[in-house]
Amino acid sequence: MIHGVDTSLLVAREVSGHPSHGAARALVARLLDGGDGLALAPQVLAEFIHVVTDPRRFSKPLTMTHARERAERWWTAKEIVAALPGERTAPLFLGWLREHDLGRKRLLDTLLAATYLSNDIASILTTNARDFHVFGRFKVLEP
């Protein structure tokens, strides 16, 4: 099975001071050891870099160089499948915004969910399961 990676999981996996760091590392290791794969959408990398370099979120944020290097390492890892937005992504994204009456704070998660589903990925790794339950289409795994 291929699991789409949410930014929250990637941040937890990569930031040693994150409360879910150990559990996120263990979850990813267990899935990969079991033969599963991981998918990343480009927008996860952008949001990851934005979050881990923010001094308001972390007492020791990563530099842009270190954040970019970690993002590049994830993007090019052999276990990673690229999940790119396609022609089904925008209609699904806009439809879910309408159907679930979602506001501006739900834009990124909704676009990510639409990107993964339009790539036939129906499992998401996240630390915020509630963000994806609303769509009723995903198996959601939390550390």
Buried (B, 14 or more C-beta within 10 A) or exposed (E): EBBBBBBBBBBBBBBEEBEBBEBBBEBBEEBBEEEBBBBBBBBBBEBBBEBBBEEEEBEEBBEEEBBBEBBEEBEEEEBBEEBEBEEBBBEBBEEBBEEEEBEEEBEBBBBBBBBBBBBEBBBBBBBBBEBBEBBEBBEBBBB
